[in-house]
């Protein structure tokens, strides 16, 4: 079988144009090594976020969540625990012992560069991806008065649950 590289190039160019248009990008060719400056934000922070949860009954369900949109400061001083957990749990997500699993409520929780102080565990509910700025990785810093088992707890014990866990 022979592959016609000319036809392949046309198909690849068409697909690139369609994807670029859908994502709101002005790129028409691969960027190569890149032109991003050292102080420019990581691409995930500024891309058009249009991901949906395919089978969720609420078509406006928010998949991508930036912790700063929920009040986190990332300044290394402010306790960001509540804001981070709010970013993770908004939208009626699976957790707290109320469900075993679900694929209806995923979340991508994004941390821009910064140092995020936490005083109790970050509860990573089912189907949560915690993603940080890849250019300047963020830091989760346990405060001196931190109370809990771990900075990130993916299967916490249910309070007054006689040793039962969320999942």
DSSP file (Angstrom, degrees, kcal/mol; ACC not computed):
  #  RESIDUE AA STRUCTURE BP1 BP2  ACC     N-H-->O    O-->H-N    N-H-->O    O-->H-N    TCO  KAPPA ALPHA  PHI   PSI    X-CA   Y-CA   Z-CA
    1    1 A X              0   0    0      0, 0.0     2,-0.4     0, 0.0     0, 0.0   0.000 360.0 360.0 360.0 131.7    0.0    0.0    0.0
    2    2 A X        -     0   0    0      2,-0.0     2,-0.6     0, 0.0     0, 0.0  -0.834 360.0-143.3-103.9 141.0    1.3    3.4   -1.0
    3    3 A X        -     0   0    0     -2,-0.4     2,-1.0     4,-0.0     3,-0.1  -0.907  12.3-138.9-103.2 121.4    0.6    6.5    1.0
    4    4 A X     >  -     0   0    0     -2,-0.6     4,-2.2     1,-0.2     5,-0.1  -0.700  14.1-165.8 -80.5 105.3    0.2    9.6   -1.1
    5    5 A X  H  > S+     0   0    0     -2,-1.0     4,-2.4     1,-0.2    -1,-0.2   0.801  85.0  58.3 -66.3 -29.1    2.0   12.3    0.9
    6    6 A X  H  > S+     0   0    0      2,-0.2     4,-1.8     1,-0.2    -1,-0.2   0.939 109.1  43.7 -63.9 -46.1    0.4   15.1   -1.1
    7    7 A X  H  > S+     0   0    0      1,-0.2     4,-2.4     2,-0.2    -2,-0.2   0.892 112.8  53.4 -64.9 -39.3   -3.1   14.0   -0.2
    8    8 A X  H  X S+     0   0    0     -4,-2.2     4,-2.8     1,-0.2    -2,-0.2   0.910 107.3  51.3 -61.0 -42.4   -1.9   13.4    3.4
    9    9 A X  H  X S+     0   0    0     -4,-2.4     4,-2.4     2,-0.2    -1,-0.2   0.877 109.8  49.6 -63.6 -38.7   -0.6   17.0    3.6
   10   10 A X  H  X S+     0   0    0     -4,-1.8     4,-2.4     2,-0.2    -1,-0.2   0.928 112.9  46.3 -66.5 -44.8   -3.9   18.4    2.3
   11   11 A X  H  X S+     0   0    0     -4,-2.4     4,-2.7     2,-0.2    -2,-0.2   0.926 113.8  48.8 -62.6 -45.3   -5.9   16.4    4.9
   12   12 A X  H  X S+     0   0    0     -4,-2.8     4,-2.5     1,-0.2    -2,-0.2   0.905 111.9  49.1 -62.2 -42.1   -3.5   17.4    7.7
   13   13 A X  H  X S+     0   0    0     -4,-2.4     4,-2.2     2,-0.2    -1,-0.2   0.903 111.8  48.7 -64.3 -41.8   -3.7   21.1    6.7
   14   14 A X  H  X S+     0   0    0     -4,-2.4     4,-2.4     2,-0.2    -2,-0.2   0.925 112.5  47.8 -64.5 -45.3   -7.5   21.0    6.5
   15   15 A X  H  X S+     0   0    0     -4,-2.7     4,-2.8     1,-0.2     5,-0.3   0.911 110.6  51.9 -62.3 -42.8   -7.7   19.3   10.0
   16   16 A X  H  X S+     0   0    0     -4,-2.5     4,-2.8     1,-0.2    -1,-0.2   0.919 110.7  48.4 -59.8 -43.9   -5.3   21.8   11.4
   17   17 A X  H  X S+     0   0    0     -4,-2.2     4,-2.4     2,-0.2    -2,-0.2   0.911 112.6  47.8 -63.1 -43.3   -7.4   24.7   10.1
   18   18 A X  H  X S+     0   0    0     -4,-2.4     4,-2.2     2,-0.2    -2,-0.2   0.930 115.0  44.6 -64.3 -45.8  -10.6   23.2   11.4
   19   19 A X  H  X S+     0   0    0     -4,-2.8     4,-2.3     2,-0.2     6,-0.2   0.925 113.3  51.1 -64.7 -44.9   -9.2   22.6   14.9
   20   20 A X  H  X>S+     0   0    0     -4,-2.8     5,-2.7    -5,-0.3     4,-0.7   0.911 111.4  47.9 -59.3 -43.3   -7.5   26.0   15.0
   21   21 A X  H ><5S+     0   0    0     -4,-2.4     3,-0.7     1,-0.2    -1,-0.2   0.909 112.1  49.1 -64.7 -42.0  -10.8   27.7   14.1
   22   22 A X  H 3<5S+     0   0    0     -4,-2.2    -1,-0.2     1,-0.2    -2,-0.2   0.850 113.9  45.7 -67.0 -35.0  -12.7   25.7   16.7
   23   23 A X  H 3<5S-     0   0    0     -4,-2.3    25,-0.6    -5,-0.2    -1,-0.2   0.485 113.6-114.9 -87.9  -3.0  -10.2   26.5   19.4
   24   24 A X  T <<5 +     0   0    0     -3,-0.7     2,-0.2    -4,-0.7    -3,-0.2   0.740  66.4 146.8  77.5  21.7  -10.0   30.2   18.5
   25   25 A X      < -     0   0    0     -5,-2.7    -1,-0.3    -6,-0.2    -2,-0.1  -0.630  45.6-154.9 -92.4 149.6   -6.4   29.9   17.5
   26   26 A X        +     0   0    0     -2,-0.2     2,-0.2    -3,-0.1    -1,-0.1   0.347  58.1 119.2-100.4   4.3   -4.8   31.9   14.7
   27   27 A X        +     0   0    0      1,-0.1    -2,-0.1    -7,-0.1    -7,-0.1  -0.510  31.1 171.2 -73.1 133.5   -2.1   29.3   14.1
   28   28 A X        +     0   0    0     -2,-0.2     2,-0.3     1,-0.2    -1,-0.1   0.483  68.4  33.1-117.5  -9.7   -2.1   27.8   10.6
   29   29 A X  S    S-     0   0    0    -13,-0.1    -1,-0.2   -12,-0.0   -16,-0.0  -0.952 101.5 -78.5-139.0 158.1    1.1   25.9   10.8
   30   30 A X        -     0   0    0     -2,-0.3    -2,-0.1     1,-0.1   -14,-0.0  -0.291  39.3-133.9 -56.1 143.4    3.0   24.1   13.6
   31   31 A X    >   -     0   0    0      1,-0.2     3,-1.0     2,-0.1     2,-0.2   0.676  27.7-156.3 -78.1 -18.0    4.8   26.6   15.8
   32   32 A X  T 3   -     0   0    0      1,-0.2    -1,-0.2     3,-0.0     3,-0.1  -0.567  69.8  -4.7  74.8-139.5    8.1   24.7   16.1
   33   33 A X  T 3  S-     0   0    0     -2,-0.2    -1,-0.2     1,-0.2    -2,-0.1   0.679 107.9-119.1 -68.5 -15.7   10.2   25.6   19.1
   34   34 A X    <   -     0   0    0     -3,-1.0    -1,-0.2     1,-0.1    -2,-0.0  -0.088   8.9-124.2 101.7 160.7    7.7   28.3   20.2
   35   35 A X        +     0   0    0     -3,-0.1     2,-0.2     2,-0.1    -1,-0.1   0.210  58.4 134.1-127.2  10.9    7.7   32.0   20.8
   36   36 A X        -     0   0    0      1,-0.1     2,-0.1     2,-0.1     6,-0.0  -0.451  48.9-135.3 -70.1 132.0    6.5   32.1   24.4
   37   37 A X    >   -     0   0    0     -2,-0.2     3,-1.4     1,-0.1    -1,-0.1  -0.413  25.7-104.3 -81.9 163.6    8.5   34.4   26.7
   38   38 A X  T 3  S+     0   0    0      1,-0.3    -1,-0.1    -2,-0.1    -2,-0.1   0.769 121.2  44.5 -61.1 -26.6    9.6   33.4   30.2
   39   39 A X  T 3  S+     0   0    0      2,-0.1    -1,-0.3     0, 0.0     2,-0.1   0.482  87.7 112.0 -97.5  -2.7    6.9   35.5   31.8
   40   40 A X  S <  S-     0   0    0     -3,-1.4     3,-0.1     1,-0.1    95,-0.1  -0.424  75.3-105.3 -69.8 145.3    4.0   34.4   29.5
   41   41 A X        -     0   0    0      1,-0.1    -1,-0.1    -2,-0.1     2,-0.1  -0.303  40.1 -92.4 -67.2 153.0    1.3   32.3   31.1
   42   42 A X    >>  -     0   0    0      1,-0.1     3,-1.8    94,-0.1     4,-0.6  -0.411  40.1-114.5 -61.4 141.7    1.1   28.6   30.4
   43   43 A X  H >> S+     0   0    0      1,-0.3     4,-1.6     2,-0.2     3,-0.9   0.800 111.6  64.4 -53.4 -35.1   -1.2   27.9   27.4
   44   44 A X  H 34 S+     0   0    0      1,-0.3    -1,-0.3     2,-0.2    66,-0.1   0.774  95.8  60.0 -64.2 -24.6   -3.8   26.1   29.5
   45   45 A X  H <4 S+     0   0    0     -3,-1.8    -1,-0.3     1,-0.2    -2,-0.2   0.841 116.6  27.9 -71.0 -32.8   -4.5   29.2   31.5
   46   46 A X  H << S+     0   0    0     -3,-0.9    -2,-0.2    -4,-0.6    -1,-0.2   0.503  89.6 112.3-112.3  -5.9   -5.6   31.3   28.4
   47   47 A X  S  < S-     0   0    0     -4,-1.6     2,-0.5     1,-0.1   -23,-0.1  -0.299  82.5 -92.5 -67.0 154.2   -7.0   28.8   25.9
   48   48 A X        -     0   0    0    -25,-0.6     2,-0.9     1,-0.1    -1,-0.1  -0.568  40.5-144.9 -67.9 118.9  -10.8   28.9   25.2
   49   49 A X        +     0   0    0     -2,-0.5    -1,-0.1     1,-0.1    14,-0.0  -0.778  42.8 143.5 -94.5 105.3  -12.3   26.4   27.7
   50   50 A X        +     0   0    0     -2,-0.9    -1,-0.1     2,-0.1     2,-0.1   0.202  20.7 135.9-127.6  14.7  -15.2   24.8   26.0
   51   51 A X        -     0   0    0      1,-0.0    12,-0.6     2,-0.0     2,-0.3  -0.363  32.9-167.1 -66.0 143.6  -15.1   21.2   27.3
   52   52 A X        -     0   0    0     10,-0.1     2,-0.8    11,-0.1    10,-0.1  -0.860  29.8-111.9-126.8 162.7  -18.3   19.7   28.3
   53   53 A X    >   -     0   0    0     -2,-0.3     3,-1.5     5,-0.2     8,-0.1  -0.881  33.2-144.7 -94.3 110.7  -19.4   16.6   30.2
   54   54 A X  T 3  S+     0   0    0     -2,-0.8    -1,-0.1     1,-0.3    50,-0.1   0.772  89.7  27.1 -52.2 -39.4  -21.1   14.6   27.5
   55   55 A X  T 3  S+     0   0    0     48,-0.2    -1,-0.3    -3,-0.1     2,-0.2   0.292  86.5 123.7-112.3  10.7  -23.9   13.0   29.5
   56   56 A X    <   -     0   0    0     -3,-1.5     5,-0.1     1,-0.1    -3,-0.0  -0.504  60.9-136.8 -72.2 139.2  -24.4   15.6   32.2
   57   57 A X  S    S+     0   0    0     -2,-0.2     2,-0.8     1,-0.1    -1,-0.1   0.728  92.5  71.0 -70.3 -21.1  -28.0   16.9   32.4
   58   58 A X    >   -     0   0    0      1,-0.1     3,-2.0    -5,-0.0    -5,-0.2  -0.855  67.3-164.7 -98.3 106.4  -26.7   20.4   32.9
   59   59 A X  T 3  S+     0   0    0     -2,-0.8    -1,-0.1     1,-0.3    -6,-0.1   0.683  88.9  58.4 -65.3 -15.6  -25.2   21.6   29.6
   60   60 A X  T 3  S+     0   0    0     -8,-0.1    -1,-0.3     2,-0.1    -3,-0.0   0.291  72.9 140.9 -94.9   9.5  -23.5   24.4   31.4
   61   61 A X    <   -     0   0    0     -3,-2.0     2,-0.7    -8,-0.1    -8,-0.2  -0.297  53.6-126.7 -55.6 131.9  -21.6   22.2   33.8
   62   62 A X        +     0   0    0      1,-0.2    -1,-0.1   -10,-0.1   -10,-0.1  -0.743  34.8 169.8 -89.4 112.4  -18.1   23.6   34.3
   63   63 A X        +     0   0    0     -2,-0.7    45,-2.6   -12,-0.6     2,-0.4   0.923  66.1  58.5 -84.3 -52.0  -15.4   21.1   33.6
   64   64 A X  E     +a  108   0A   0    -13,-0.3     2,-0.4    43,-0.2    45,-0.2  -0.660  66.5 179.0 -84.3 131.6  -12.3   23.4   33.7
   65   65 A X  E     -a  109   0A   0     43,-2.9    45,-3.3    -2,-0.4     2,-0.5  -0.985  19.1-154.8-135.9 123.8  -11.9   25.3   36.9
   66   66 A X  E >>  -a  110   0A   0     -2,-0.4     3,-1.7    43,-0.2     4,-0.5  -0.868  18.6-139.6 -93.6 124.6   -9.1   27.8   37.7
   67   67 A X  G >4>S+     0   0    0     43,-2.5     5,-2.0    -2,-0.5     3,-1.1   0.791 101.6  61.5 -58.2 -27.7   -8.6   27.9   41.5
   68   68 A X  G >45S+     0   0    0     42,-0.3     3,-1.2     1,-0.3    -1,-0.3   0.794  94.7  61.6 -70.2 -26.1   -8.1   31.7   41.3
   69   69 A X  G <45S+     0   0    0     -3,-1.7    -1,-0.3     1,-0.2    -2,-0.2   0.664 104.0  51.0 -69.4 -15.0  -11.6   32.0   40.0
   70   70 A X  G <<5S-     0   0    0     -3,-1.1    -1,-0.2    -4,-0.5    -2,-0.2   0.266 133.0 -88.2-105.1   8.2  -12.8   30.5   43.2
   71   71 A X  T < 5S+     0   0    0     -3,-1.2    -3,-0.2     1,-0.3    12,-0.1   0.396  75.3 146.2 105.6  -2.8  -10.8   32.9   45.4
   72   72 A X      < -     0   0    0     -5,-2.0    -1,-0.3    11,-0.2     8,-0.1  -0.422  28.0-167.4 -66.5 143.4   -7.4   31.3   45.8
   73   73 A X        -     0   0    0      5,-0.1    -1,-0.1    -2,-0.1    43,-0.1   0.808  10.1-155.8-100.3 -40.3   -4.6   33.8   46.0
   74   74 A X        +     0   0    0      4,-0.2    41,-1.7    40,-0.1    42,-0.2   0.811  52.1 129.2  65.8  28.8   -1.4   31.7   45.6
   75   75 A X  E    S-c  115   0B   0     39,-0.2    41,-0.2     3,-0.1    -1,-0.1   0.402  76.8-116.0 -97.5   1.7    0.6   34.3   47.4
   76   76 A X  E    S+     0   0B   0     39,-2.3    40,-0.1     2,-0.2     3,-0.1   0.490 105.0  60.3  79.4   1.7    2.2   32.0   49.9
   77   77 A X  E    S+     0   0B   0     38,-0.2     2,-0.1     1,-0.1    -1,-0.1   0.661  81.0  79.6-124.4 -49.5    0.5   33.8   52.8
   78   78 A X  E    S-     0   0B   0      1,-0.1    39,-0.8     2,-0.1     2,-0.8  -0.399  83.3-116.0 -69.7 138.5   -3.3   33.4   52.4
   79   79 A X  E     +c  117   0B   0      1,-0.1     4,-0.2    -2,-0.1     3,-0.2  -0.681  34.9 179.2 -75.3 111.8   -5.0   30.2   53.4
   80   80 A X     >  +     0   0    0     37,-2.9     4,-2.5    -2,-0.8     5,-0.3   0.305  47.0 107.3 -97.3   6.7   -6.3   28.9   50.0
   81   81 A X  H  > S+     0   0    0     36,-0.4     4,-2.6     1,-0.2     5,-0.2   0.923  80.4  44.7 -53.8 -53.3   -7.8   25.6   51.4
   82   82 A X  H  > S+     0   0    0     -3,-0.2     4,-2.2     1,-0.2    -1,-0.2   0.915 114.1  49.4 -61.6 -44.4  -11.5   26.6   51.1
   83   83 A X  H  > S+     0   0    0     -4,-0.2     4,-2.1     2,-0.2    -1,-0.2   0.907 112.6  47.3 -63.1 -42.5  -11.1   28.2   47.6
   84   84 A X  H  X S+     0   0    0     -4,-2.5     4,-2.0     1,-0.2    -2,-0.2   0.935 113.6  46.9 -65.6 -46.2   -9.3   25.1   46.2
   85   85 A X  H  X S+     0   0    0     -4,-2.6     4,-2.3    -5,-0.3    -1,-0.2   0.837 110.8  53.6 -66.2 -30.9  -11.8   22.7   47.7
   86   86 A X  H  X S+     0   0    0     -4,-2.2     4,-1.7    -5,-0.2    -1,-0.2   0.903 107.2  51.2 -67.6 -40.5  -14.6   24.9   46.3
   87   87 A X  H  < S+     0   0    0     -4,-2.1    -2,-0.2     1,-0.2    -1,-0.2   0.896 114.6  44.3 -61.2 -39.6  -13.1   24.7   42.8
   88   88 A X  H  < S+     0   0    0     -4,-2.0    -2,-0.2     1,-0.2    -1,-0.2   0.896 119.9  38.4 -71.2 -41.5  -12.9   20.9   43.1
   89   89 A X  H >X S+     0   0    0     -4,-2.3     4,-1.1    -5,-0.1     3,-0.5   0.561  83.5 115.5 -95.6  -9.1  -16.4   20.4   44.6
   90   90 A X  T 3<  +     0   0    0     -4,-1.7    -4,-0.0     1,-0.2    -3,-0.0  -0.255  65.2  41.5 -63.6 149.2  -18.6   22.9   42.7
   91   91 A X  T 34 S-     0   0    0      1,-0.1    -1,-0.2     2,-0.1    -2,-0.0   0.679 125.1 -71.8  92.1  19.5  -21.3   21.5   40.5
   92   92 A X  T <4 S-     0   0    0     -3,-0.5    -2,-0.1     1,-0.1    -1,-0.1   0.932  73.9-173.3  66.1  46.7  -22.7   18.7   42.6
   93   93 A X     <  -     0   0    0     -4,-1.1     2,-0.4     1,-0.1    -1,-0.1  -0.232  31.1 -91.3 -75.7 162.7  -19.7   16.4   42.1
   94   94 A X  S    S+     0   0    0     11,-0.3    32,-1.0    32,-0.3     2,-0.3  -0.601  80.7  82.3 -74.6 123.3  -19.3   12.8   43.3
   95   95 A X    >   +     0   0    0     -2,-0.4     3,-1.2    30,-0.2     6,-0.1  -0.951  35.8  84.3 165.4-179.9  -17.8   12.6   46.8
   96   96 A X  T 3  S-     0   0    0     -2,-0.3    71,-0.0     1,-0.2    -2,-0.0   0.641 115.6 -68.0  74.6  14.3  -18.5   12.8   50.5
   97   97 A X  T 3  S+     0   0    0      2,-0.3    -1,-0.2    69,-0.1     3,-0.1   0.444 113.0 111.9  86.0  -0.7  -19.6    9.2   50.7
   98   98 A X  S <  S+     0   0    0     -3,-1.2     2,-0.3     1,-0.1    -2,-0.1   0.608  79.8  20.6 -85.1 -12.2  -22.7    9.9   48.6
   99   99 A X        -     0   0    0     67,-0.3    -2,-0.3     1,-0.1    -1,-0.1  -0.994  58.8-142.3-153.0 153.3  -21.7    8.0   45.5
  100  100 A X  S    S-     0   0    0      1,-0.3     2,-0.3    -2,-0.3    -1,-0.1   0.863  79.6 -32.8 -84.2 -38.8  -19.3    5.2   44.6
  101  101 A X        -     0   0    0     25,-0.1    -1,-0.3    -6,-0.1     2,-0.3  -0.953  55.2-179.8-173.5 158.7  -18.2    6.6   41.2
  102  102 A X        -     0   0    0     -2,-0.3    -8,-0.1    -3,-0.1     3,-0.1  -0.953  23.3-158.1-163.3 150.3  -19.5    8.6   38.2
  103  103 A X  S    S+     0   0    0     -2,-0.3     3,-0.4     1,-0.1   -48,-0.2   0.279  81.7  84.3-109.7   7.6  -18.2    9.8   34.9
  104  104 A X  S    S+     0   0    0      1,-0.2     2,-0.2   -49,-0.1   -48,-0.1   0.721  90.3  44.5 -82.0 -22.0  -20.8   12.5   34.6
  105  105 A X  S    S+     0   0    0    -50,-0.1   -11,-0.3    -3,-0.1    -1,-0.2  -0.506  70.9 162.7-127.1  65.0  -19.0   15.2   36.7
  106  106 A X        -     0   0    0     -3,-0.4     2,-0.3    -2,-0.2    22,-0.2  -0.363  17.2-161.2 -75.4 162.0  -15.3   15.4   35.8
  107  107 A X  E     - b   0 128A   0     20,-2.0    22,-2.8    18,-0.1     2,-0.6  -0.975  18.9-159.9-147.6 134.6  -13.2   18.3   36.7
  108  108 A X  E     -ab  64 129A   0    -45,-2.6   -43,-2.9    -2,-0.3     2,-0.7  -0.965  20.2-164.5-105.9 113.3   -9.9   19.8   35.5
  109  109 A X  E     -ab  65 130A   0     20,-3.2    22,-2.9    -2,-0.6     2,-0.4  -0.894   6.8-157.4-106.6 115.1   -8.7   22.0   38.4
  110  110 A X  E     -ab  66 131A   0    -45,-3.3   -43,-2.5    -2,-0.7     2,-0.6  -0.769   9.5-161.7-102.5 133.9   -5.9   24.3   37.3
  111  111 A X  E     - b   0 132A   0     20,-2.7    22,-2.0    -2,-0.4    27,-0.3  -0.940  12.6-150.6-111.5 108.8   -3.4   26.0   39.5
  112  112 A X        -     0   0    0     -2,-0.6   -71,-0.0    20,-0.2   -45,-0.0  -0.219  48.3 -64.4 -65.1 169.6   -1.6   29.0   38.0
  113  113 A X  S    S+     0   0    0     25,-0.1     2,-0.3    19,-0.1    -1,-0.2  -0.221  92.9  85.9 -54.9 146.6    2.0   29.7   39.2
  114  114 A X  S    S-     0   0    0     23,-0.2    25,-2.5    22,-0.2     2,-0.5  -0.842  78.5 -80.4 147.6 177.1    2.2   30.5   42.9
  115  115 A X  E     -cd  75 139B   0    -41,-1.7   -39,-2.3    -2,-0.3     2,-0.7  -0.973  37.6-159.3-117.2 117.9    2.4   29.1   46.3
  116  116 A X  E     - d   0 140B   0     23,-3.5    25,-2.8    -2,-0.5     2,-0.3  -0.870   6.5-150.5-104.7 112.2   -0.9   27.9   47.7
  117  117 A X  E     -cd  79 141B   0    -39,-0.8   -37,-2.9    -2,-0.7   -36,-0.4  -0.647  15.5-172.6 -82.9 133.6   -1.1   27.6   51.5
  118  118 A X  E     - d   0 142B   0     23,-2.5    25,-2.9    -2,-0.3    28,-0.1  -0.983  21.4-172.7-129.3 142.2   -3.4   24.9   52.9
  119  119 A X  E    S+     0   0B   0     -2,-0.4    28,-2.4    23,-0.2     2,-0.3   0.470  78.6  20.6-110.5  -6.2   -4.4   24.2   56.5
  120  120 A X  E    S- d   0 147B   0     26,-0.2    28,-0.2    31,-0.1    -1,-0.1  -0.939 103.7 -60.0-151.7 169.0   -6.4   21.0   55.9
  121  121 A X  E     -     0   0B   0     26,-0.5     2,-0.6    -2,-0.3    31,-0.2  -0.126  39.3-127.1 -59.5 145.2   -6.5   18.4   53.1
  122  122 A X  E     - d   0 152B   0     29,-3.3    31,-3.0    28,-0.2     2,-0.9  -0.833  28.3-141.1 -82.5 121.8   -7.3   19.1   49.5
  123  123 A X  E     - d   0 153B   0     -2,-0.6     2,-1.2    29,-0.2    31,-0.2  -0.782   9.8-157.9 -96.1 104.0  -10.1   16.6   48.8
  124  124 A X        -     0   0    0     29,-1.2     4,-0.1    -2,-0.9     3,-0.1  -0.684  17.8-151.9 -83.8  96.6   -9.6   15.3   45.3
  125  125 A X    >   -     0   0    0     -2,-1.2     3,-0.9     1,-0.2   -30,-0.2  -0.099  37.7 -61.8 -64.8 167.3  -13.1   14.1   44.4
  126  126 A X  T 3  S+     0   0    0    -32,-1.0   -32,-0.3     1,-0.2    -1,-0.2  -0.218 122.7  11.1 -53.5 134.2  -13.7   11.2   42.0
  127  127 A X  T 3  S+     0   0    0      1,-0.2   -20,-2.0    -3,-0.1     2,-0.5   0.860  90.9 145.5  62.5  41.7  -12.6   12.0   38.4
  128  128 A X  E <   -b  107   0A   0     -3,-0.9     2,-0.5   -22,-0.2    -1,-0.2  -0.925  33.6-161.7-108.1 131.2  -10.6   15.2   39.4
  129  129 A X  E     -b  108   0A   0    -22,-2.8   -20,-3.2    -2,-0.5     2,-0.7  -0.967   5.1-156.8-110.9 121.1   -7.4   16.1   37.6
  130  130 A X  E     +b  109   0A   0     -2,-0.5     2,-0.4   -22,-0.2   -20,-0.2  -0.880  20.6 178.5 -96.4 117.6   -5.2   18.6   39.5
  131  131 A X  E     -b  110   0A   0    -22,-2.9   -20,-2.7    -2,-0.7     2,-0.2  -0.974   9.2-162.8-127.6 132.8   -3.0   20.4   36.9
  132  132 A X  E     -b  111   0A   0     -2,-0.4   -20,-0.2   -22,-0.2     2,-0.2  -0.705  40.7 -75.7-111.2 164.7   -0.5   23.1   37.5
  133  133 A X        -     0   0    0    -22,-2.0     5,-0.2     3,-0.3    -1,-0.1  -0.391  40.1-155.3 -54.6 120.5    1.3   25.7   35.3
  134  134 A X  S    S+     0   0    0      1,-0.2     3,-0.3    -2,-0.2    -1,-0.2   0.715  89.2  52.5 -78.4 -20.8    3.9   23.6   33.5
  135  135 A X  S    S+     0   0    0      1,-0.3     2,-0.4   -95,-0.1    -1,-0.2   0.894 129.1  15.1 -80.9 -41.6    6.2   26.5   32.9
  136  136 A X  S    S-     0   0    0    -22,-0.0    -1,-0.3     0, 0.0    -3,-0.3  -0.783  91.0-142.0-132.0  86.5    6.3   27.7   36.5
  137  137 A X        -     0   0    0     -2,-0.4   -23,-0.2    -3,-0.3    -3,-0.1  -0.192  16.1-125.9 -57.2 135.2    5.0   24.8   38.6
  138  138 A X        -     0   0    0    -27,-0.3     2,-0.4    -5,-0.2   -23,-0.2  -0.297  17.9-132.9 -74.4 164.6    2.8   25.9   41.6
  139  139 A X  E     -d  115   0B   0    -25,-2.5   -23,-3.5   -65,-0.1     2,-0.6  -0.974   3.6-150.8-121.8 133.6    3.5   24.8   45.1
  140  140 A X  E     -d  116   0B   0     -2,-0.4     2,-0.5   -25,-0.2   -23,-0.2  -0.933  23.1-166.7 -98.0 120.4    1.0   23.4   47.7
  141  141 A X  E     -d  117   0B   0    -25,-2.8   -23,-2.5    -2,-0.6     2,-0.3  -0.937  16.0-137.5-116.8 118.4    2.4   24.4   51.1
  142  142 A X  E     -d  118   0B   0     -2,-0.5   -23,-0.2   -25,-0.2   -25,-0.1  -0.572  28.7-124.4 -71.3 129.7    1.0   22.9   54.3
  143  143 A X  E >   -     0   0B   0    -25,-2.9     3,-1.8    -2,-0.3    -1,-0.1  -0.227  23.1-105.9 -69.9 165.0    0.6   25.6   56.9
  144  144 A X  E 3  S+     0   0B   0      1,-0.3    -1,-0.1     0, 0.0   -25,-0.1   0.732 123.9  47.1 -65.8 -20.8    2.3   25.3   60.3
  145  145 A X  E 3  S+     0   0B   0      2,-0.1    -1,-0.3   -25,-0.0    -2,-0.1   0.050  82.2 153.4-106.2  24.7   -1.1   24.6   61.8
  146  146 A X  E <   -     0   0B   0     -3,-1.8     2,-0.5   -28,-0.1   -26,-0.2  -0.274  24.6-165.8 -56.7 133.8   -2.1   22.0   59.1
  147  147 A X  E     +d  120   0B   0    -28,-2.4   -26,-0.5     3,-0.1     2,-0.3  -0.983  41.1  62.4-125.9 120.3   -4.6   19.3   60.4
  148  148 A X  E    S-     0   0B   0     -2,-0.5     3,-0.1   -28,-0.2   -28,-0.0  -0.869  82.7 -84.9 152.8 175.9   -5.1   16.2   58.4
  149  149 A X  E    S-     0   0B   0     -2,-0.3     2,-0.3     1,-0.2    -1,-0.1   0.847 101.3  -3.2 -80.8 -36.9   -3.7   13.0   57.0
  150  150 A X  E     -     0   0B   0      1,-0.1    -1,-0.2    -3,-0.1     3,-0.2  -0.984  62.1-116.7-154.4 156.8   -2.2   14.4   53.8
  151  151 A X  E    S+     0   0B   0     -2,-0.3   -29,-3.3     1,-0.3     2,-0.5   0.924 114.1  29.7 -64.4 -43.5   -2.0   17.6   51.8
  152  152 A X  E    S-d  122   0B   0    -31,-0.2     2,-0.6    -3,-0.1    -1,-0.3  -0.981  76.9-173.3-116.4 122.1   -4.0   15.9   49.0
  153  153 A X  E     +d  123   0B   0    -31,-3.0   -29,-1.2    -2,-0.5     3,-0.4  -0.949  11.3 177.9-120.0 113.1   -6.4   13.2   50.1
  154  154 A X  S    S+     0   0    0     -2,-0.6    -1,-0.1     1,-0.2   -31,-0.1   0.556  83.1  26.7 -91.8  -9.0   -8.1   11.2   47.3
  155  155 A X  S    S-     0   0    0     11,-0.1    -1,-0.2    12,-0.0   -30,-0.1  -0.418  82.3-177.9-150.0  67.5  -10.1    8.9   49.6
  156  156 A X        -     0   0    0     -3,-0.4    10,-2.0     9,-0.1     2,-0.2  -0.207  32.8-101.8 -71.3 159.0  -10.7   10.6   53.0
  157  157 A X  B     -E  165   0C   0      8,-0.2     2,-0.5     9,-0.1     8,-0.3  -0.550  38.3-113.5 -74.1 143.8  -12.5    9.0   55.9
  158  158 A X    >   -     0   0    0      6,-3.0     3,-2.2    -2,-0.2     5,-0.3  -0.677  37.5-106.6 -79.0 125.8  -16.1   10.1   56.4
  159  159 A X  T 3  S+     0   0    0     -2,-0.5    -1,-0.1     1,-0.3    -3,-0.0  -0.307 103.6   0.9 -55.0 131.3  -16.5   12.2   59.6
  160  160 A X  T 3  S+     0   0    0      1,-0.1    -1,-0.3    -3,-0.0    -2,-0.0   0.766  98.0 126.7  58.8  28.9  -18.3   10.0   62.2
  161  161 A X  S X  S-     0   0    0     -3,-2.2     3,-1.4     3,-0.2    -2,-0.1   0.209  77.7-116.3-102.1  15.0  -18.4    7.2   59.6
  162  162 A X  T 3  S-     0   0    0      1,-0.3    -3,-0.1    -4,-0.1    -5,-0.0   0.874  81.5 -42.6  54.3  42.3  -16.8    4.5   61.8
  163  163 A X  T 3  S+     0   0    0     -5,-0.3    -1,-0.3     1,-0.3     2,-0.1   0.445 101.0 142.4  88.1  -0.7  -13.8    4.2   59.5
  164  164 A X    <   -     0   0    0     -3,-1.4    -6,-3.0    -6,-0.2    -1,-0.3  -0.450  37.0-147.4 -74.3 148.7  -15.7    4.3   56.2
  165  165 A X  B     -E  157   0C   0     -8,-0.3    -8,-0.2    -2,-0.1    -9,-0.1  -0.694  25.9-103.7-112.7 167.6  -14.1    6.2   53.3
  166  166 A X              0   0    0    -10,-2.0   -67,-0.3    -2,-0.2    -9,-0.1   0.891 360.0 360.0 -54.6 -45.4  -15.6    8.2   50.5
  167  167 A X              0   0    0    -11,-0.1    -1,-0.2   -69,-0.1   -12,-0.0   0.402 360.0 360.0-117.2 360.0  -15.1    5.5   47.8
